Amino acid sequence: MQSKVVKLFGAGGLAGLQGYGTGFVISPNGHIATVWSHLLDGDTVSVVLSNGKRQTGRVLAAEPKLDLAVIKIEAEGLDHFDLQTTATGGPGTRIYAFSNMFKVAAGDEPLSVQHGIISARTQLTARRGRFASNYNGPVYIVDAITNNPGSAGGVLTTRDGQLLGMLGRELRDAQSQVWVNYVVPIGELAPTLQAMMQGEYTRASVIDPLAVLRNIPPRTFGMILVPDIVFRTPAYIDEVLPGSAAETAKLQPDDLIVFLNGKVVNSVRTLQTELNQLQPGQDAEFVIRRGGELITAKFPVPVDLDEKTR
């Protein structure tokens, strides 16, 4: 089982954000599933296989509402989880959890393994700080302390090695504020993972061909970004305009825009390109990173664009 789980090293190391995490191999050709997190904020992420071999991975696709991403490395013949032969569990199912919690492994050292049972299957209602979790679907609650720093993106399996799900983030229950040890069932993720691997996954709407002629700057929604001074200037908010939609949504300077309508935003220029393709009346859904939190803010694109962009 260890050979199907990988260690990830990427962006982090500041403000309590760990620069390490976990993923699991889902194809013999180097597709790796993991949690969408700050680790993937850079252009690439370092992937360490169970034999200690280190490779550079790139983010192939991501879905923030599932807290899910797929990384691709150049490889062949990898031991992997077959998404066609996964398992389901319920209360009392005996389980193993594999992850790189607390960065116990950096090379060919074995990952952490915990054992326990599934306590319940329920809907996730959890928070990180004052922000709700992006994912609010079905989860397994387990009786092992699985959701530690570095664990997100690890796997839960049956005692005979069948894949049950992906370990989630460090979150607290929305009502009790108790830390939740939860796992997203693989059945909730498998269709999206298959589409991502095949290059068929998209959340894009049908775009009006004339939309590319529009100019929709971020200030349309009350955001002024940092100056675009290098080729890939990150899309940080520099100022929030008083009385704007962004102020109403409680966005702040230094917030980083990472997604717009499901598409990765890796620079100010990328954001502007995507904004210019929006249509009047369409929703613009921003996913913002603030420290270790992901915040979603949705604004309608004004119909009177000429007035809003002057």
C-alpha positions as CSV (number, residue, x, y, z in Angstrom):
1,M,0.0,0.0,0.0
2,Q,2.9,2.4,0.8
3,S,3.9,2.3,-2.9
4,K,0.6,3.9,-3.9
5,V,0.9,6.9,-1.7
6,V,3.4,9.8,-2.2
7,K,4.9,12.7,-0.3
8,L,4.3,16.2,-1.6
9,F,6.5,19.2,-1.0
10,G,5.5,22.7,-2.3
11,A,4.6,26.2,-1.3
12,G,4.4,26.9,2.4
13,G,6.6,27.4,5.4
14,L,5.1,30.8,6.3
15,A,2.3,31.9,8.7
16,G,1.9,28.3,10.0
17,L,1.4,26.9,6.5
18,Q,3.2,23.5,6.2
19,G,5.2,23.0,3.0
20,Y,4.4,19.3,2.9
21,G,1.5,17.0,2.3
22,T,0.3,13.7,0.8
23,G,-1.2,12.4,-2.4
24,F,-2.1,9.0,-3.9
25,V,-1.3,7.5,-7.3
26,I,-4.4,6.8,-9.5
27,S,-2.8,5.7,-12.8
28,P,0.3,3.9,-13.9
29,N,1.2,6.9,-15.9
30,G,1.8,9.4,-13.1
31,H,-1.6,10.9,-12.2
32,I,-1.7,11.7,-8.5
33,A,-4.8,12.9,-6.5
34,T,-4.5,15.2,-3.5
35,V,-6.3,17.9,-1.7
36,W,-6.3,21.3,-3.3
37,S,-4.2,23.4,-1.0
38,H,-1.5,26.1,-0.7
39,L,1.1,23.5,-1.6
40,L,0.0,23.9,-5.2
41,D,0.2,27.6,-5.4
42,G,3.6,27.5,-7.2
43,D,4.1,26.4,-10.8
44,T,5.2,22.9,-9.7
45,V,5.2,20.6,-6.7
46,S,7.9,18.1,-5.7
47,V,6.6,14.5,-5.6
48,V,8.5,11.8,-3.7
49,L,7.7,8.2,-4.5
50,S,7.9,5.4,-1.9
51,N,11.3,4.4,-3.3
52,G,12.6,7.9,-2.5
53,K,12.7,9.0,-6.2
54,R,11.8,12.7,-6.5
55,Q,9.9,14.1,-9.4
56,T,8.5,17.4,-10.4
57,G,4.7,17.5,-10.8
58,R,2.4,20.0,-12.4
59,V,-1.2,20.7,-11.5
60,L,-3.3,19.1,-14.2
61,A,-6.7,20.2,-12.9
62,A,-8.5,21.2,-9.7
63,E,-12.0,21.5,-8.3
64,P,-12.2,23.8,-5.2
65,K,-15.7,22.7,-4.3
66,L,-14.5,19.2,-3.8
67,D,-11.1,20.3,-2.3
68,L,-9.6,18.1,-5.0
69,A,-6.7,18.4,-7.4
70,V,-4.8,16.1,-9.8
71,I,-1.0,16.4,-10.3
72,K,0.9,14.8,-13.2
73,I,4.4,13.5,-13.2
74,E,6.3,11.8,-16.0
75,A,6.3,8.1,-15.1
76,E,5.2,4.7,-16.3
77,G,4.2,1.4,-14.6
78,L,3.5,3.0,-11.2
79,D,1.7,0.9,-8.6
80,H,-1.7,2.7,-8.2
81,F,-5.2,2.6,-6.9
82,D,-7.7,1.5,-9.6
83,L,-10.7,3.9,-9.4
84,Q,-12.8,1.2,-11.0
85,T,-12.4,-1.2,-8.0
86,T,-12.9,1.0,-5.0
87,A,-14.8,0.1,-1.8
88,T,-17.5,1.6,0.4
89,G,-17.8,1.5,4.2
90,G,-20.1,2.1,7.0
91,P,-20.1,2.2,10.8
92,G,-17.9,-0.5,12.2
93,T,-15.8,-1.0,9.0
94,R,-12.2,-1.6,10.1
95,I,-9.8,0.8,8.3
96,Y,-6.2,1.9,7.7
97,A,-5.2,5.5,7.1
98,F,-1.9,6.3,5.2
99,S,-0.4,9.8,5.2
100,N,2.7,11.9,5.6
101,M,1.5,13.5,8.8
102,F,4.0,15.8,10.6
103,K,6.5,15.2,7.7
104,V,7.6,11.8,9.1
105,A,8.9,10.8,5.6
106,A,11.0,12.9,3.2
107,G,12.6,10.1,1.1
108,D,12.1,6.3,1.0
109,E,11.0,6.2,4.7
110,P,7.5,4.6,5.2
111,L,4.5,6.8,5.7
112,S,2.4,6.9,8.9
113,V,-0.2,4.2,9.2
114,Q,-3.2,4.4,11.6
115,H,-5.9,1.8,12.2
116,G,-9.4,2.1,13.6
117,I,-13.0,2.0,12.4
118,I,-15.5,4.1,10.6
119,S,-17.7,5.7,13.3
120,A,-20.3,7.2,11.0
121,R,-21.2,8.4,7.5
122,T,-22.7,11.9,7.5
123,Q,-22.7,15.3,5.8
124,L,-19.7,17.5,6.5
125,T,-20.6,20.8,8.3
126,A,-17.2,22.1,9.3
127,R,-15.2,25.3,9.4
128,R,-11.6,26.5,9.4
129,G,-11.6,29.7,11.6
130,R,-14.6,31.7,10.7
131,F,-14.9,30.3,7.1
132,A,-17.0,27.3,6.1
133,S,-15.4,24.4,4.4
134,N,-15.6,24.4,0.6
135,Y,-16.7,20.8,0.6
136,N,-20.0,20.0,2.4
137,G,-20.9,16.6,1.0
138,P,-20.9,13.1,2.5
139,V,-17.9,12.0,4.7
140,Y,-16.8,9.1,6.8
141,I,-16.1,10.0,10.4
142,V,-13.3,7.8,11.8
143,D,-12.2,7.1,15.3
144,A,-8.5,7.6,14.6
145,I,-6.8,11.1,14.7
146,T,-6.2,11.2,11.0
147,N,-6.5,14.8,10.1
148,N,-3.2,16.2,11.2
149,P,-0.7,18.6,9.5
150,G,0.5,17.0,6.3
151,S,-2.2,14.3,6.3
152,A,-4.7,15.9,3.8
153,G,-4.6,14.0,0.5
154,G,-3.7,10.7,2.2
155,V,-5.9,7.6,1.9
156,L,-8.3,5.5,3.9
157,T,-8.4,1.8,3.0
158,T,-10.1,-1.3,4.1
159,R,-8.0,-3.8,6.0
160,D,-7.4,-5.7,2.7
161,G,-6.2,-2.6,0.9
162,Q,-9.3,-1.4,-1.0
163,L,-9.5,2.4,-1.4
164,L,-12.3,4.0,0.7
165,G,-11.6,7.7,0.4
166,M,-9.2,10.7,0.7
167,L,-8.2,12.2,4.0
168,G,-9.5,15.8,4.4
169,R,-8.1,19.0,5.9
170,E,-7.8,20.1,9.5
171,L,-11.4,21.3,10.2
172,R,-13.6,21.9,13.2
173,D,-17.3,20.9,13.5
174,A,-19.4,24.0,12.8
175,Q,-21.5,23.6,15.9
176,S,-19.2,21.9,18.5
177,Q,-15.9,23.4,17.3
178,V,-14.3,20.0,17.9
179,W,-11.7,18.9,15.4
180,V,-13.2,16.5,12.9
181,N,-11.4,13.4,11.6
182,Y,-13.1,13.0,8.3
183,V,-12.6,11.3,5.0
184,V,-14.2,12.1,1.6
185,P,-15.6,8.8,0.1
186,I,-13.9,7.9,-3.1
187,G,-17.3,7.6,-4.7
188,E,-17.7,11.3,-4.4
189,L,-14.4,12.0,-6.2
190,A,-13.9,9.2,-8.7
191,P,-16.0,10.6,-11.6
192,T,-14.2,14.0,-11.4
193,L,-10.8,12.3,-11.1
194,Q,-11.5,10.2,-14.2
195,A,-12.5,13.3,-16.2
196,M,-9.5,15.2,-15.0
197,M,-7.1,12.4,-16.0
198,Q,-8.7,12.2,-19.4
199,G,-8.5,16.0,-19.9
200,E,-12.3,16.2,-20.2
201,Y,-13.0,18.0,-16.9
202,T,-14.2,21.6,-17.2
203,R,-16.5,23.9,-15.3
204,A,-16.5,26.5,-18.0
205,S,-19.8,27.9,-19.2
206,V,-20.7,28.5,-22.9
207,I,-19.0,31.8,-23.7
208,D,-20.3,34.5,-26.0
209,P,-17.6,34.9,-28.7
210,L,-18.0,38.7,-28.4
211,A,-17.2,38.6,-24.7
212,V,-13.5,38.7,-25.4
213,L,-14.0,42.3,-26.6
214,R,-15.2,43.5,-23.2
215,N,-13.1,45.1,-20.6
216,I,-14.0,43.9,-17.1
217,P,-11.4,45.0,-14.7
218,P,-11.3,43.7,-11.1
219,R,-12.5,47.1,-9.9
220,T,-15.9,46.2,-11.4
221,F,-16.4,44.2,-8.2
222,G,-14.5,46.7,-6.0
223,M,-11.0,45.1,-6.1
224,I,-7.8,46.8,-7.1
225,L,-5.0,44.4,-7.6
226,V,-1.3,44.8,-7.0
227,P,0.6,46.3,-10.0
228,D,1.3,43.8,-12.8
229,I,5.0,44.3,-12.9
230,V,6.4,40.9,-13.8
231,F,5.1,38.2,-16.2
232,R,3.4,36.2,-13.5
233,T,2.5,38.6,-10.8
234,P,0.2,36.8,-8.3
235,A,-3.3,38.2,-8.3
236,Y,-3.2,39.7,-4.8
237,I,-5.8,42.3,-3.8
238,D,-4.1,45.6,-3.0
239,E,-7.2,47.6,-2.1
240,V,-10.9,47.1,-1.6
241,L,-13.1,50.0,-2.7
242,P,-15.6,51.3,-0.1
243,G,-19.2,50.4,-0.7
244,S,-18.3,47.8,-3.3
245,A,-19.4,44.2,-3.6
246,A,-15.9,43.1,-2.5
247,E,-16.3,45.1,0.7
248,T,-19.7,43.6,1.3
249,A,-18.1,40.1,0.9
250,K,-15.4,41.2,3.5
251,L,-12.5,40.7,1.1
252,Q,-9.3,42.3,2.3
253,P,-6.0,43.6,1.0
254,D,-3.4,40.8,0.6
255,D,-6.1,38.2,-0.2
256,L,-4.9,36.1,-3.1
257,I,-7.3,35.2,-6.0
258,V,-6.7,31.5,-6.9
259,F,-9.7,30.6,-8.9
260,L,-12.3,32.3,-11.1
261,N,-15.3,30.2,-12.0
262,G,-13.3,27.0,-11.4
263,K,-10.3,28.1,-13.5
264,V,-6.9,28.4,-11.9
265,V,-5.7,32.0,-11.6
266,N,-1.9,32.0,-11.6
267,S,-1.3,35.7,-12.4
268,V,-2.9,39.1,-12.7
269,R,-2.9,38.7,-16.5
270,T,-4.6,35.4,-16.3
271,L,-7.3,36.9,-14.1
272,Q,-7.9,39.8,-16.5
273,T,-8.1,37.4,-19.5
274,E,-10.8,35.3,-17.7
275,L,-12.7,38.4,-16.5
276,N,-12.9,39.7,-20.1
277,Q,-14.7,36.6,-21.2
278,L,-17.6,37.0,-18.7
279,Q,-21.0,38.0,-19.9
280,P,-23.3,40.6,-18.3
281,G,-25.6,38.8,-15.8
282,Q,-23.3,35.8,-15.4
283,D,-21.9,35.0,-11.9
284,A,-18.2,35.6,-11.2
285,E,-17.2,33.1,-8.5
286,F,-13.9,34.0,-6.9
287,V,-12.0,31.6,-4.6
288,I,-9.7,33.6,-2.4
289,R,-6.8,32.3,-0.3
290,R,-6.3,34.1,3.0
291,G,-3.5,32.5,5.0
292,G,-4.5,28.9,5.3
293,E,-8.2,29.5,4.4
294,L,-10.1,29.3,1.1
295,I,-12.9,31.8,0.9
296,T,-15.6,31.8,-1.9
297,A,-17.1,35.1,-3.0
298,K,-19.7,35.2,-5.8
299,F,-20.7,38.4,-7.6
300,P,-23.0,39.0,-10.6
301,V,-21.4,40.7,-13.6
302,P,-23.2,44.0,-14.0
303,V,-25.4,44.4,-17.1
304,D,-24.3,48.0,-17.4
305,L,-20.7,47.2,-17.9
306,D,-19.8,50.5,-19.5
307,E,-21.0,52.4,-16.4
308,K,-19.2,50.1,-14.0
309,T,-15.8,50.1,-15.7
310,R,-15.4,53.9,-16.3
